[in-house]
């Protein structure tokens, strides 16, 4: 993936995930341009994201449990700042 997001929301996503999950791989991709004019597009250009993350915190966790860990780490960003989030979470041995 080549579209690394760098705006203020993407930066907050990266900081929060790094602190909470200590990932060995973390990519934040801003998908907002693909959703311009759709529901949830707030005009900021930072409302839809894909997160690719690899962390030891995911070892032995189900896909749903991994998504919950990511959502918990993002906290209030998921209460409206981020409208849509695709999560691709793997444990290190799955990479």
Protein Blocks (a to p, Z undefined) as FASTA:
>chain_A
ZZdcfbfklmmmmmmmmmmnopabdcdddfklmmgoiahiaonopabccdddddfklgop
afklmmmmmmmmnmmmmnompmbdcdddddfklZZ
